[in-house]
Amino acid sequence: MTNHPADPAVLIRGLVKRYGEKTAVAGLDLDVRSGGVTAVLGPNGAGKTTTVETCEGYRRPDAGTVRVLGLDPVADAARLRPRVGVMLQSGGVYSGARAEEMLRHMSKLYAHPLELGPLIERLGLEGCGRTPYRRLSGGQQQRLSLAMAVVGRPELVFLDEPTAGLDPQARRATWQLVRELRADGVTVVLTTHHMDEAEQLADDVAIVDRGKVIARGTPEELCRGGAENTLRFTGRPGLDLAALLKALPHGCTALEPHPGGYRITGDVGPQLLATVTSWCAQHGVMPDSISVERHTLEDVFLKLTGKELRA
């Protein structure tokens, strides 16, 4: 079966996975759009790792349907393997194998692999080709695992914490590689504990908690709709906040936390900004400064789950 470009690269319906009496995934639904980067976020124990491992064919569902590039990741594993790249957070590499030896072995499993030289240089692996995997630093192991995941020119790649333990330069190089994969039409499913990484790279974000997807959208949609934003301005003290509040859209609040410093919370957008500046003009108020504080993806995540995202 060939996956049509308009079809989801990954389709999950009603996924259930239990470990004994513990339900790790509880009827989860998720579509991953072809050709984009989807970040799957969730606190530890939320079910995201089990979900991704089921898509990779490492776990068999207890209930529900999982299709990857239109195929069953367990029953059709042999057909999927040449089309999918997998980067595990740890493991998957023989501890005694040399880095370049392992990468060359992986490249020979595919019909049209990437050129190794440019890939090795891009990921900063030039100086460790003859070093056994177990003697590589944590960051070098991560970069080698990433190289092994993409060397076969996959249609779909699963990246589990791809920048964990990397220095800032290597992290930026990894981000650029992910962007290039997307530009080449590769679908990327990314799990990460770095919210800025999800904001920078993801076209779509799925937040998982208690075994289900509890929020879905672009980073911009989630940040705009998942939490109130704040507009601040400074002016003369003692403005009539009751009058200002009447001019604002329903659901906004207006406070003067300190003399001459004003804070408005609500659905902060162009219309609200225009309303505030118009109200100031009508009342002879010349703001000394106006600023908008937009909530981050981390703010939204904390509000939805009540938990910090920790590695």
FIROMAR-189493 format. One record per residue (C-alpha): x negated, y negated, z; residue in one letter; residue number from 0. Coordinates in nm, 4 decimals. Layout:
BEGIN
<site px="X" py="Y" pz="Z" code="a" pos="NUM"/>
...
END
This chain:
BEGIN
<site px="0.0000" py="0.0000" pz="0.0000" code="m" pos="0"/>
<site px="-0.1319" py="-0.3460" pz="-0.0950" code="t" pos="1"/>
<site px="-0.0459" py="-0.6391" pz="0.1266" code="n" pos="2"/>
<site px="0.1194" py="-0.9255" pz="-0.0617" code="h" pos="3"/>
<site px="-0.0423" py="-1.2656" pz="0.0147" code="p" pos="4"/>
<site px="0.2947" py="-1.3959" pz="0.1340" code="a" pos="5"/>
<site px="0.3323" py="-1.1105" pz="0.3824" code="d" pos="6"/>
<site px="0.1902" py="-1.1389" pz="0.7346" code="p" pos="7"/>
<site px="-0.1575" py="-0.9908" pz="0.7653" code="a" pos="8"/>
<site px="-0.0459" py="-0.8498" pz="1.0999" code="v" pos="9"/>
<site px="0.3151" py="-0.7762" pz="1.1912" code="l" pos="10"/>
<site px="0.4118" py="-0.6634" pz="1.5429" code="i" pos="11"/>
<site px="0.7664" py="-0.5898" pz="1.6504" code="r" pos="12"/>
<site px="0.8681" py="-0.4748" pz="1.9980" code="g" pos="13"/>
<site px="0.5224" py="-0.3489" pz="2.0938" code="l" pos="14"/>
<site px="0.5146" py="-0.1616" pz="2.4237" code="v" pos="15"/>
<site px="0.2008" py="-0.0151" pz="2.5792" code="k" pos="16"/>
<site px="0.1857" py="0.1406" pz="2.9250" code="r" pos="17"/>
<site px="-0.0964" py="0.2720" pz="3.1381" code="y" pos="18"/>
<site px="0.0675" py="0.5003" pz="3.3906" code="g" pos="19"/>
<site px="0.3210" py="0.2930" pz="3.5804" code="e" pos="20"/>
<site px="0.1718" py="-0.0364" pz="3.4590" code="k" pos="21"/>
<site px="0.3246" py="-0.1978" pz="3.1499" code="t" pos="22"/>
<site px="0.0500" py="-0.3932" pz="2.9750" code="a" pos="23"/>
<site px="0.2582" py="-0.5004" pz="2.6741" code="v" pos="24"/>
<site px="0.6341" py="-0.5389" pz="2.7154" code="a" pos="25"/>
<site px="0.8133" py="-0.5691" pz="2.3810" code="g" pos="26"/>
<site px="0.5761" py="-0.8157" pz="2.2158" code="l" pos="27"/>
<site px="0.6532" py="-0.9701" pz="1.8742" code="d" pos="28"/>
<site px="0.3871" py="-1.1448" pz="1.6675" code="l" pos="29"/>
<site px="0.3199" py="-1.2351" pz="1.3045" code="d" pos="30"/>
<site px="-0.0277" py="-1.3350" pz="1.1853" code="v" pos="31"/>
<site px="-0.0209" py="-1.5442" pz="0.8686" code="r" pos="32"/>
<site px="-0.2513" py="-1.4327" pz="0.5881" code="s" pos="33"/>
<site px="-0.5481" py="-1.6572" pz="0.5155" code="g" pos="34"/>
<site px="-0.5459" py="-1.8531" pz="0.8414" code="g" pos="35"/>
<site px="-0.7012" py="-1.8448" pz="1.1870" code="v" pos="36"/>
<site px="-0.4699" py="-1.7276" pz="1.4654" code="t" pos="37"/>
<site px="-0.5892" py="-1.7625" pz="1.8254" code="a" pos="38"/>
<site px="-0.4377" py="-1.5259" pz="2.0813" code="v" pos="39"/>
<site px="-0.4705" py="-1.6740" pz="2.4298" code="l" pos="40"/>
<site px="-0.3698" py="-1.5398" pz="2.7657" code="g" pos="41"/>
<site px="-0.4851" py="-1.5006" pz="3.1242" code="p" pos="42"/>
<site px="-0.6611" py="-1.1811" pz="3.2280" code="n" pos="43"/>
<site px="-0.4114" py="-0.8962" pz="3.2437" code="g" pos="44"/>
<site px="-0.1631" py="-1.0703" pz="3.0122" code="a" pos="45"/>
<site px="-0.1752" py="-0.7947" pz="2.7491" code="g" pos="46"/>
<site px="-0.3624" py="-0.9757" pz="2.4733" code="k" pos="47"/>
<site px="-0.6605" py="-0.7373" pz="2.4643" code="t" pos="48"/>
<site px="-0.4328" py="-0.4314" pz="2.4539" code="t" pos="49"/>
<site px="-0.2337" py="-0.5942" pz="2.1732" code="t" pos="50"/>
<site px="-0.5442" py="-0.6661" pz="1.9664" code="v" pos="51"/>
<site px="-0.6904" py="-0.3195" pz="2.0322" code="e" pos="52"/>
<site px="-0.3623" py="-0.1674" pz="1.9115" code="t" pos="53"/>
<site px="-0.3934" py="-0.3687" pz="1.5902" code="c" pos="54"/>
<site px="-0.7503" py="-0.2433" pz="1.5536" code="e" pos="55"/>
<site px="-0.6333" py="0.1170" pz="1.5861" code="g" pos="56"/>
<site px="-0.8007" py="0.1839" pz="1.9218" code="y" pos="57"/>
<site px="-0.4683" py="0.2173" pz="2.1086" code="r" pos="58"/>
<site px="-0.1536" py="0.4024" pz="2.0074" code="r" pos="59"/>
<site px="0.1739" py="0.2157" pz="2.0838" code="p" pos="60"/>
<site px="0.4211" py="0.3713" pz="2.3231" code="d" pos="61"/>
<site px="0.7009" py="0.1928" pz="2.1358" code="a" pos="62"/>
<site px="0.7430" py="-0.0648" pz="1.8628" code="g" pos="63"/>
<site px="0.5901" py="-0.1225" pz="1.5215" code="t" pos="64"/>
<site px="0.2438" py="-0.2492" pz="1.4289" code="v" pos="65"/>
<site px="0.1383" py="-0.3071" pz="1.0696" code="r" pos="66"/>
<site px="-0.2005" py="-0.4403" pz="0.9631" code="v" pos="67"/>
<site px="-0.2315" py="-0.5397" pz="0.5961" code="l" pos="68"/>
<site px="0.0915" py="-0.3425" pz="0.5512" code="g" pos="69"/>
<site px="-0.0543" py="-0.0232" pz="0.7003" code="l" pos="70"/>
<site px="-0.0314" py="0.1678" pz="1.0277" code="d" pos="71"/>
<site px="-0.3625" py="0.1020" pz="1.2094" code="p" pos="72"/>
<site px="-0.3676" py="0.4555" pz="1.3561" code="v" pos="73"/>
<site px="-0.2243" py="0.6734" pz="1.0784" code="a" pos="74"/>
<site px="-0.3936" py="0.4724" pz="0.8015" code="d" pos="75"/>
<site px="-0.7205" py="0.4025" pz="0.9827" code="a" pos="76"/>
<site px="-0.9370" py="0.5434" pz="0.7013" code="a" pos="77"/>
<site px="-0.7714" py="0.3168" pz="0.4437" code="r" pos="78"/>
<site px="-0.7915" py="0.0095" pz="0.6672" code="l" pos="79"/>
<site px="-1.1508" py="0.0476" pz="0.7804" code="r" pos="80"/>
<site px="-1.3118" py="-0.0932" pz="0.4596" code="p" pos="81"/>
<site px="-1.0740" py="-0.3922" pz="0.4658" code="r" pos="82"/>
<site px="-1.0965" py="-0.4980" pz="0.8310" code="v" pos="83"/>
<site px="-1.3879" py="-0.6308" pz="1.0373" code="g" pos="84"/>
<site px="-1.3918" py="-0.5948" pz="1.4144" code="v" pos="85"/>
<site px="-1.6135" py="-0.7807" pz="1.6601" code="m" pos="86"/>
<site px="-1.5926" py="-0.6360" pz="2.0077" code="l" pos="87"/>
<site px="-1.6931" py="-0.8427" pz="2.3096" code="q" pos="88"/>
<site px="-1.9241" py="-0.5599" pz="2.4175" code="s" pos="89"/>
<site px="-2.0211" py="-0.2219" pz="2.2868" code="g" pos="90"/>
<site px="-1.9853" py="-0.0846" pz="1.9360" code="g" pos="91"/>
<site px="-2.3618" py="-0.0806" pz="1.8755" code="v" pos="92"/>
<site px="-2.6093" py="0.1970" pz="1.9516" code="y" pos="93"/>
<site px="-2.8306" py="0.0677" pz="2.2322" code="s" pos="94"/>
<site px="-3.1517" py="0.1994" pz="2.0745" code="g" pos="95"/>
<site px="-3.0806" py="0.0811" pz="1.7197" code="a" pos="96"/>
<site px="-3.2799" py="-0.2112" pz="1.5855" code="r" pos="97"/>
<site px="-3.0770" py="-0.5181" pz="1.4977" code="a" pos="98"/>
<site px="-3.1551" py="-0.5352" pz="1.1256" code="e" pos="99"/>
<site px="-3.1366" py="-0.1552" pz="1.0929" code="e" pos="100"/>
<site px="-2.7839" py="-0.1568" pz="1.2338" code="m" pos="101"/>
<site px="-2.6758" py="-0.4449" pz="1.0142" code="l" pos="102"/>
<site px="-2.8128" py="-0.2762" pz="0.6996" code="r" pos="103"/>
<site px="-2.6350" py="0.0457" pz="0.7945" code="h" pos="104"/>
<site px="-2.3066" py="-0.1435" pz="0.8278" code="m" pos="105"/>
<site px="-2.3531" py="-0.3212" pz="0.4953" code="s" pos="106"/>
<site px="-2.3942" py="0.0111" pz="0.3121" code="k" pos="107"/>
<site px="-2.0478" py="0.1182" pz="0.4237" code="l" pos="108"/>
<site px="-1.8884" py="-0.1456" pz="0.2007" code="y" pos="109"/>
<site px="-1.8630" py="-0.1882" pz="-0.1742" code="a" pos="110"/>
<site px="-1.9478" py="-0.5589" pz="-0.1890" code="h" pos="111"/>
<site px="-2.1303" py="-0.6640" pz="0.1303" code="p" pos="112"/>
<site px="-2.2657" py="-1.0085" pz="0.1970" code="l" pos="113"/>
<site px="-2.6332" py="-1.0737" pz="0.1308" code="e" pos="114"/>
<site px="-2.8129" py="-0.9958" pz="0.4545" code="l" pos="115"/>
<site px="-3.0834" py="-1.2642" pz="0.4323" code="g" pos="116"/>
<site px="-2.8536" py="-1.5676" pz="0.4354" code="p" pos="117"/>
<site px="-2.6270" py="-1.4069" pz="0.6990" code="l" pos="118"/>
<site px="-2.9222" py="-1.3296" pz="0.9274" code="i" pos="119"/>
<site px="-3.0535" py="-1.6838" pz="0.8843" code="e" pos="120"/>
<site px="-2.7098" py="-1.8409" pz="0.9404" code="r" pos="121"/>
<site px="-2.6678" py="-1.6625" pz="1.2732" code="l" pos="122"/>
<site px="-3.0244" py="-1.7156" pz="1.3939" code="g" pos="123"/>
<site px="-3.1223" py="-1.3490" pz="1.3925" code="l" pos="124"/>
<site px="-3.4466" py="-1.3853" pz="1.1934" code="e" pos="125"/>
<site px="-3.6823" py="-1.3137" pz="1.4827" code="g" pos="126"/>
<site px="-3.5117" py="-1.0088" pz="1.6285" code="c" pos="127"/>
<site px="-3.4646" py="-0.7727" pz="1.3331" code="g" pos="128"/>
<site px="-3.6923" py="-0.5029" pz="1.4772" code="r" pos="129"/>
<site px="-3.5771" py="-0.5446" pz="1.8372" code="t" pos="130"/>
<site px="-3.3590" py="-0.2646" pz="1.9839" code="p" pos="131"/>
<site px="-3.0072" py="-0.3778" pz="2.0629" code="y" pos="132"/>
<site px="-3.0477" py="-0.3189" pz="2.4373" code="r" pos="133"/>
<site px="-3.3413" py="-0.5620" pz="2.4453" code="r" pos="134"/>
<site px="-3.1605" py="-0.8437" pz="2.2732" code="l" pos="135"/>
<site px="-3.0339" py="-1.1318" pz="2.4820" code="s" pos="136"/>
<site px="-2.6607" py="-1.1570" pz="2.5409" code="g" pos="137"/>
<site px="-2.6344" py="-1.4319" pz="2.2820" code="g" pos="138"/>
<site px="-2.8298" py="-1.2314" pz="2.0233" code="q" pos="139"/>
<site px="-2.6052" py="-0.9306" pz="2.0835" code="q" pos="140"/>
<site px="-2.3012" py="-1.1494" pz="2.0253" code="q" pos="141"/>
<site px="-2.4419" py="-1.2862" pz="1.6999" code="r" pos="142"/>
<site px="-2.5333" py="-0.9385" pz="1.5770" code="l" pos="143"/>
<site px="-2.1817" py="-0.8117" pz="1.6548" code="s" pos="144"/>
<site px="-2.0367" py="-1.1050" pz="1.4600" code="l" pos="145"/>
<site px="-2.2654" py="-1.0327" pz="1.1644" code="a" pos="146"/>
<site px="-2.1588" py="-0.6672" pz="1.1662" code="m" pos="147"/>
<site px="-1.7913" py="-0.7711" pz="1.1663" code="a" pos="148"/>
<site px="-1.8187" py="-0.9934" pz="0.8590" code="v" pos="149"/>
<site px="-2.0941" py="-0.8288" pz="0.6518" code="v" pos="150"/>
<site px="-1.8439" py="-0.6163" pz="0.4573" code="g" pos="151"/>
<site px="-1.6437" py="-0.9162" pz="0.3279" code="r" pos="152"/>
<site px="-1.3280" py="-0.8083" pz="0.5149" code="p" pos="153"/>
<site px="-0.9790" py="-0.9291" pz="0.4276" code="e" pos="154"/>
<site px="-0.9012" py="-0.9500" pz="0.7982" code="l" pos="155"/>
<site px="-1.1403" py="-0.9885" pz="1.0907" code="v" pos="156"/>
<site px="-1.0746" py="-0.9578" pz="1.4636" code="f" pos="157"/>
<site px="-1.3137" py="-1.1691" pz="1.6724" code="l" pos="158"/>
<site px="-1.3142" py="-1.1047" pz="2.0476" code="d" pos="159"/>
<site px="-1.4835" py="-1.3910" pz="2.2349" code="e" pos="160"/>
<site px="-1.7227" py="-1.4640" pz="1.9437" code="p" pos="161"/>
<site px="-1.9120" py="-1.7450" pz="2.1208" code="t" pos="162"/>
<site px="-1.9399" py="-1.5979" pz="2.4711" code="a" pos="163"/>
<site px="-2.2929" py="-1.6571" pz="2.6002" code="g" pos="164"/>
<site px="-2.4034" py="-1.8643" pz="2.3003" code="l" pos="165"/>
<site px="-2.5961" py="-2.1884" pz="2.3230" code="d" pos="166"/>
<site px="-2.4319" py="-2.5000" pz="2.1709" code="p" pos="167"/>
<site px="-2.6200" py="-2.4723" pz="1.8409" code="q" pos="168"/>
<site px="-2.5284" py="-2.1059" pz="1.7900" code="a" pos="169"/>
<site px="-2.1717" py="-2.1823" pz="1.8933" code="r" pos="170"/>
<site px="-2.1411" py="-2.4510" pz="1.6263" code="r" pos="171"/>
<site px="-2.2911" py="-2.2159" pz="1.3658" code="a" pos="172"/>
<site px="-2.0305" py="-1.9538" pz="1.4591" code="t" pos="173"/>
<site px="-1.7510" py="-2.2100" pz="1.4278" code="w" pos="174"/>
<site px="-1.8756" py="-2.3039" pz="1.0814" code="q" pos="175"/>
<site px="-1.8845" py="-1.9390" pz="0.9773" code="l" pos="176"/>
<site px="-1.5229" py="-1.8934" pz="1.0919" code="v" pos="177"/>
<site px="-1.4212" py="-2.1994" pz="0.8888" code="r" pos="178"/>
<site px="-1.5960" py="-2.0560" pz="0.5828" code="e" pos="179"/>
<site px="-1.4181" py="-1.7237" pz="0.6286" code="l" pos="180"/>
<site px="-1.0855" py="-1.9071" pz="0.6282" code="r" pos="181"/>
<site px="-1.1881" py="-2.1092" pz="0.3207" code="a" pos="182"/>
<site px="-1.2606" py="-1.7780" pz="0.1445" code="d" pos="183"/>
<site px="-0.9096" py="-1.6546" pz="0.2239" code="g" pos="184"/>
<site px="-1.0067" py="-1.4235" pz="0.5099" code="v" pos="185"/>
<site px="-0.7511" py="-1.3865" pz="0.7885" code="t" pos="186"/>
<site px="-0.9061" py="-1.4325" pz="1.1337" code="v" pos="187"/>
<site px="-0.7542" py="-1.3199" pz="1.4643" code="v" pos="188"/>
<site px="-0.9469" py="-1.4857" pz="1.7446" code="l" pos="189"/>
<site px="-0.9345" py="-1.4229" pz="2.1171" code="t" pos="190"/>
<site px="-1.1212" py="-1.6774" pz="2.3258" code="t" pos="191"/>
<site px="-1.1439" py="-1.8225" pz="2.6750" code="h" pos="192"/>
<site px="-1.2624" py="-2.1563" pz="2.5313" code="h" pos="193"/>
<site px="-0.9625" py="-2.3824" pz="2.4749" code="m" pos="194"/>
<site px="-1.1653" py="-2.6308" pz="2.2697" code="d" pos="195"/>
<site px="-1.2578" py="-2.3428" pz="2.0388" code="e" pos="196"/>
<site px="-0.8926" py="-2.2604" pz="1.9793" code="a" pos="197"/>
<site px="-0.8107" py="-2.6283" pz="1.9227" code="e" pos="198"/>
<site px="-1.0983" py="-2.6677" pz="1.6750" code="q" pos="199"/>
<site px="-1.0532" py="-2.3471" pz="1.4761" code="l" pos="200"/>
<site px="-0.6965" py="-2.2195" pz="1.4985" code="a" pos="201"/>
<site px="-0.4201" py="-2.2906" pz="1.2495" code="d" pos="202"/>
<site px="-0.1831" py="-2.1084" pz="1.4812" code="d" pos="203"/>
<site px="-0.1903" py="-2.0249" pz="1.8529" code="v" pos="204"/>
<site px="-0.0003" py="-1.7505" pz="2.0357" code="a" pos="205"/>
<site px="0.0007" py="-1.7663" pz="2.4160" code="i" pos="206"/>
<site px="0.0581" py="-1.4273" pz="2.5780" code="v" pos="207"/>
<site px="0.1609" py="-1.3695" pz="2.9397" code="d" pos="208"/>
<site px="0.3119" py="-1.0673" pz="3.1155" code="r" pos="209"/>
<site px="0.2975" py="-0.8663" pz="2.7962" code="g" pos="210"/>
<site px="0.4930" py="-1.1054" pz="2.5741" code="k" pos="211"/>
<site px="0.4323" py="-1.4077" pz="2.3537" code="v" pos="212"/>
<site px="0.5640" py="-1.7026" pz="2.5551" code="i" pos="213"/>
<site px="0.4664" py="-1.9868" pz="2.3179" code="a" pos="214"/>
<site px="0.3713" py="-2.0144" pz="1.9540" code="r" pos="215"/>
<site px="0.2708" py="-2.2969" pz="1.7193" code="g" pos="216"/>
<site px="-0.0139" py="-2.5040" pz="1.5874" code="t" pos="217"/>
<site px="-0.2404" py="-2.6616" pz="1.8505" code="p" pos="218"/>
<site px="-0.0826" py="-2.9985" pz="1.7684" code="e" pos="219"/>
<site px="0.2732" py="-2.8664" pz="1.8080" code="e" pos="220"/>
<site px="0.1956" py="-2.7011" pz="2.1399" code="l" pos="221"/>
<site px="0.0193" py="-3.0080" pz="2.2770" code="c" pos="222"/>
<site px="0.3021" py="-3.2342" pz="2.1637" code="r" pos="223"/>
<site px="0.5882" py="-3.0164" pz="2.2802" code="g" pos="224"/>
<site px="0.4512" py="-2.8180" pz="2.5726" code="g" pos="225"/>
<site px="0.3818" py="-3.1053" pz="2.8104" code="a" pos="226"/>
<site px="0.4563" py="-3.4744" pz="2.8441" code="e" pos="227"/>
<site px="0.2007" py="-3.7227" pz="2.7198" code="n" pos="228"/>
<site px="0.1124" py="-4.0545" pz="2.8790" code="t" pos="229"/>
<site px="0.0929" py="-4.4114" pz="2.7524" code="l" pos="230"/>
<site px="-0.0933" py="-4.6605" pz="2.9717" code="r" pos="231"/>
<site px="-0.1179" py="-5.0377" pz="2.9415" code="f" pos="232"/>
<site px="-0.2401" py="-5.3208" pz="3.1577" code="t" pos="233"/>
<site px="-0.0787" py="-5.6624" pz="3.1974" code="g" pos="234"/>
<site px="0.0385" py="-5.9017" pz="3.4598" code="r" pos="235"/>
<site px="0.1548" py="-5.7370" pz="3.7836" code="p" pos="236"/>
<site px="0.5190" py="-5.6940" pz="3.8778" code="g" pos="237"/>
<site px="0.6877" py="-5.6362" pz="3.5412" code="l" pos="238"/>
<site px="1.0565" py="-5.5432" pz="3.5522" code="d" pos="239"/>
<site px="1.0231" py="-5.1653" pz="3.5155" code="l" pos="240"/>
<site px="1.3991" py="-5.1110" pz="3.5369" code="a" pos="241"/>
<site px="1.4458" py="-5.3274" pz="3.2287" code="a" pos="242"/>
<site px="1.1567" py="-5.1535" pz="3.0506" code="l" pos="243"/>
<site px="1.3007" py="-4.8135" pz="3.1316" code="l" pos="244"/>
<site px="1.6345" py="-4.9081" pz="2.9721" code="k" pos="245"/>
<site px="1.4527" py="-4.9790" pz="2.6465" code="a" pos="246"/>
<site px="1.2674" py="-4.6467" pz="2.6478" code="l" pos="247"/>
<site px="1.3976" py="-4.3176" pz="2.5039" code="p" pos="248"/>
<site px="1.5856" py="-4.0858" pz="2.7391" code="h" pos="249"/>
<site px="1.3581" py="-3.8742" pz="2.9592" code="g" pos="250"/>
<site px="1.0756" py="-4.1246" pz="2.9940" code="c" pos="251"/>
<site px="0.9388" py="-4.2542" pz="3.3215" code="t" pos="252"/>
<site px="0.7721" py="-4.5900" pz="3.3869" code="a" pos="253"/>
<site px="0.5526" py="-4.6574" pz="3.6907" code="l" pos="254"/>
<site px="0.3082" py="-4.9213" pz="3.8140" code="e" pos="255"/>
<site px="0.0555" py="-4.7044" pz="4.0061" code="p" pos="256"/>
<site px="-0.1556" py="-5.0108" pz="4.0849" code="h" pos="257"/>
<site px="-0.0944" py="-5.3853" pz="4.0305" code="p" pos="258"/>
<site px="-0.0992" py="-5.4627" pz="3.6587" code="g" pos="259"/>
<site px="-0.1557" py="-5.0988" pz="3.5578" code="g" pos="260"/>
<site px="0.1443" py="-4.9273" pz="3.3946" code="y" pos="261"/>
<site px="0.2006" py="-4.5614" pz="3.3082" code="r" pos="262"/>
<site px="0.4768" py="-4.4304" pz="3.0816" code="i" pos="263"/>
<site px="0.5276" py="-4.0574" pz="3.0409" code="t" pos="264"/>
<site px="0.7505" py="-3.8737" pz="2.7974" code="g" pos="265"/>
<site px="0.7527" py="-3.7916" pz="2.4270" code="d" pos="266"/>
<site px="0.4771" py="-4.0347" pz="2.3369" code="v" pos="267"/>
<site px="0.4730" py="-4.1028" pz="1.9641" code="g" pos="268"/>
<site px="0.4801" py="-4.3921" pz="1.7166" code="p" pos="269"/>
<site px="0.8402" py="-4.4842" pz="1.8077" code="q" pos="270"/>
<site px="0.7671" py="-4.5073" pz="2.1798" code="l" pos="271"/>
<site px="0.4533" py="-4.7132" pz="2.1179" code="l" pos="272"/>
<site px="0.6527" py="-4.9517" pz="1.8959" code="a" pos="273"/>
<site px="0.9239" py="-4.9799" pz="2.1630" code="t" pos="274"/>
<site px="0.6749" py="-5.0692" pz="2.4363" code="v" pos="275"/>
<site px="0.4904" py="-5.3308" pz="2.2288" code="t" pos="276"/>
<site px="0.8213" py="-5.4793" pz="2.1129" code="s" pos="277"/>
<site px="0.9465" py="-5.4993" pz="2.4737" code="w" pos="278"/>
<site px="0.6241" py="-5.6688" pz="2.5803" code="c" pos="279"/>
<site px="0.6545" py="-5.9217" pz="2.2986" code="a" pos="280"/>
<site px="1.0155" py="-6.0008" pz="2.3934" code="q" pos="281"/>
<site px="0.9144" py="-6.0605" pz="2.7565" code="h" pos="282"/>
<site px="0.6027" py="-6.2646" pz="2.6866" code="g" pos="283"/>
<site px="0.3664" py="-5.9915" pz="2.8057" code="v" pos="284"/>
<site px="0.0257" py="-5.9688" pz="2.6411" code="m" pos="285"/>
<site px="-0.1204" py="-5.6248" pz="2.7294" code="p" pos="286"/>
<site px="-0.4917" py="-5.6334" pz="2.8003" code="d" pos="287"/>
<site px="-0.5211" py="-5.2728" pz="2.6852" code="s" pos="288"/>
<site px="-0.3024" py="-4.9871" pz="2.5589" code="i" pos="289"/>
<site px="-0.4082" py="-4.6238" pz="2.5493" code="s" pos="290"/>
<site px="-0.2424" py="-4.2894" pz="2.4816" code="v" pos="291"/>
<site px="-0.3494" py="-3.9798" pz="2.6736" code="e" pos="292"/>
<site px="-0.2525" py="-3.6644" pz="2.4893" code="r" pos="293"/>
<site px="-0.2399" py="-3.3362" pz="2.6719" code="h" pos="294"/>
<site px="-0.4859" py="-3.0680" pz="2.5692" code="t" pos="295"/>
<site px="-0.4176" py="-2.7068" pz="2.4902" code="l" pos="296"/>
<site px="-0.5528" py="-2.6225" pz="2.8340" code="e" pos="297"/>
<site px="-0.2918" py="-2.8498" pz="2.9954" code="d" pos="298"/>
<site px="-0.0183" py="-2.6683" pz="2.8041" code="v" pos="299"/>
<site px="-0.1618" py="-2.3276" pz="2.8907" code="f" pos="300"/>
<site px="-0.1729" py="-2.4084" pz="3.2620" code="l" pos="301"/>
<site px="0.1823" py="-2.5408" pz="3.2574" code="k" pos="302"/>
<site px="0.3158" py="-2.2303" pz="3.0813" code="l" pos="303"/>
<site px="0.1248" py="-1.9621" pz="3.2689" code="t" pos="304"/>
<site px="0.0267" py="-2.1290" pz="3.5955" code="g" pos="305"/>
<site px="-0.3147" py="-1.9691" pz="3.5557" code="k" pos="306"/>
<site px="-0.6572" py="-2.0822" pz="3.4433" code="e" pos="307"/>
<site px="-0.8041" py="-1.9058" pz="3.1408" code="l" pos="308"/>
<site px="-1.1165" py="-1.7350" pz="3.2716" code="r" pos="309"/>
<site px="-1.3677" py="-1.5093" pz="3.1039" code="a" pos="310"/>
END
